[in-house]
Amino acid sequence: MLVRTVRAFALLAAGLLAGAFGYGAVNVAYAFRVVPLDVRLTFHTALMQVNGLVMQTLMALAVLSSLILAVITRASSRLLAAGAAALAVTSFLVTRFGNVPINGQIKQWAVTSAPADHAAILQRWEAFHFLRTTTAFLAFLLIVLLVAGGDRFRKSGPAG
C-alpha cells in the first residue's frame, strides 16, 4: 500500500511540475515574445511573485516523492525513481542559478529601464526555461514508465 501511494504521489507531483513548466514554455513564453517590452516586464514581475512559492513547492514535492520511491523500491523501479529525482533536482538548479538571477534583473528593469542587451538576456532566460521544462518532462516520463510499467518493474520491489 505504501509503494502504491508514493507512486501515485510521485506521478502527481512530477506531472504538475512538468505541466506547469510546459504551460509556461508553450503559452507564456510565446505571449512574452509578442507583447511590448513594458507589458512583458510588468507581467513577468507579477508572475514571479506567485510562481516563487508554487514552483519551489512543486519541485520539492517532485524531488522528495521520487527520492522516497527510490528508497522503498528496488532494481528498475529504484533506478527510474532516482533518475526522476535527479532530473527534478536539475530543474531546481537550472531555476535557481539560471532563471532566478535573470528574474532579479527583470524586476529591476520593470521599475527602471531595460539595458541595451535586454533581448539577449531574455533569450537566455527562455533557454533556461526550456531546459528546466525538458528536465521536468523527462522526470515525469520516468515516473510514468515506473507506474505504467506494471509487473515488469514491480517484480523486483516490494508489493504495492
C-alpha positions in Angstrom: 0.0 0.0 0.0 2.8 2.4 0.8 4.6 1.9 -2.5 1.3 2.4 -4.4 0.6 5.6 -2.5 4.1 7.0 -3.1 4.0 6.0 -6.7 0.7 7.9 -7.2 2.0 11.0 -5.3 5.3 11.0 -7.3 3.2 10.8 -10.5 1.1 13.7 -9.5 4.0 15.9 -8.3 6.1 15.2 -11.4 3.1 15.7 -13.7 2.2 19.0 -12.1 5.7 20.2 -12.3 6.1 19.2 -16.0 2.7 20.7 -16.8 3.4 24.0 -15.1 6.7 24.4 -16.8 5.2 23.2 -20.1 2.4 25.7 -19.9 4.9 28.4 -19.4 7.1 27.2 -22.3 4.2 26.9 -24.8 1.9 29.7 -23.8 3.6 32.3 -21.5 6.9 32.3 -23.4 5.1 32.9 -26.7 3.0 35.7 -25.2 6.2 37.3 -23.8 7.5 37.4 -27.3 4.6 39.2 -28.8 3.7 41.9 -26.2 5.5 45.2 -25.8 8.5 45.0 -23.5 6.9 47.1 -20.7 3.9 44.7 -20.7 6.3 41.7 -20.5 8.3 43.2 -17.7 5.2 44.1 -15.7 3.6 40.6 -16.2 6.9 38.8 -15.6 7.4 40.6 -12.3 3.8 39.9 -11.2 4.1 36.2 -12.2 7.3 35.8 -10.2 5.5 36.9 -7.0 3.2 33.9 -7.3 5.5 31.4 -9.1 8.2 31.5 -6.5 6.3 29.6 -3.8 4.3 27.5 -6.2 7.1 26.3 -8.4 9.5 25.7 -5.5 6.9 23.6 -3.7 6.2 21.6 -6.9 9.9 21.0 -7.4 10.4 20.0 -3.8 7.4 17.6 -3.9 8.7 16.0 -7.2 12.2 15.5 -5.7 11.1 14.2 -2.4 8.4 11.8 -3.7 10.8 10.4 -6.3 13.5 10.0 -3.7 11.2 8.2 -1.3 10.1 6.0 -4.1 13.8 5.2 -4.9 14.3 4.2 -1.3 11.3 2.0 -0.9 11.6 0.1 -4.2 14.4 -2.0 -5.8 16.0 -2.7 -9.2 14.5 -1.0 -12.2 11.9 0.9 -10.2 14.7 2.3 -8.0 16.7 3.4 -11.0 13.7 5.1 -12.6 12.7 6.9 -9.4 16.3 8.0 -8.7 16.6 9.3 -12.3 13.4 11.2 -11.9 14.7 12.7 -8.7 17.9 13.7 -10.3 16.1 15.4 -13.2 13.8 17.2 -10.8 16.8 18.4 -8.9 18.3 19.6 -12.2 15.1 21.6 -12.8 15.6 23.2 -9.5 19.3 24.0 -10.1 18.6 25.5 -13.5 15.8 27.6 -12.0 17.9 28.7 -9.0 21.1 29.5 -10.9 19.7 30.3 -14.4 16.2 31.8 -14.3 16.2 33.4 -10.8 19.2 35.7 -11.3 17.6 36.9 -14.6 14.3 37.3 -12.8 16.0 39.7 -10.4 17.2 41.8 -13.4 13.8 41.8 -14.9 12.3 43.0 -11.6 14.7 46.0 -11.7 14.0 46.7 -15.4 10.3 46.9 -14.6 10.9 49.9 -12.4 13.8 51.5 -14.3 14.6 50.5 -17.9 15.9 47.6 -19.7 19.6 47.6 -20.8 20.6 47.7 -24.5 21.3 43.9 -24.4 18.0 43.0 -22.8 16.9 40.8 -25.8 19.9 38.5 -25.3 19.3 38.3 -21.6 15.6 37.5 -22.2 16.6 34.8 -24.7 19.0 33.3 -22.1 16.0 33.2 -19.6 14.0 31.4 -22.2 16.8 28.9 -22.9 17.0 28.2 -19.2 13.2 27.8 -19.1 13.2 25.3 -21.9 16.0 23.4 -20.2 14.2 23.1 -16.9 10.9 22.2 -18.8 12.7 19.4 -20.5 14.2 18.0 -17.3 10.9 18.2 -15.6 9.2 16.5 -18.5 11.8 13.7 -18.5 11.4 13.3 -14.7 7.6 12.9 -15.3 8.2 10.4 -18.1 10.4 8.2 -15.9 7.7 8.2 -13.2 5.1 7.4 -15.9 7.3 4.5 -17.0 7.6 3.3 -13.5 3.9 3.4 -12.8 2.7 2.2 -16.1 5.4 -0.4 -16.4 3.3 -2.8 -14.4 4.8 -6.0 -13.2 7.9 -5.6 -15.3 9.3 -3.0 -12.7 7.4 -4.2 -9.6 8.6 -7.8 -9.5 11.9 -6.9 -8.1 10.5 -4.5 -5.5 8.0 -4.7 -2.6 4.4 -5.3 -3.5 2.4 -2.1 -3.8 
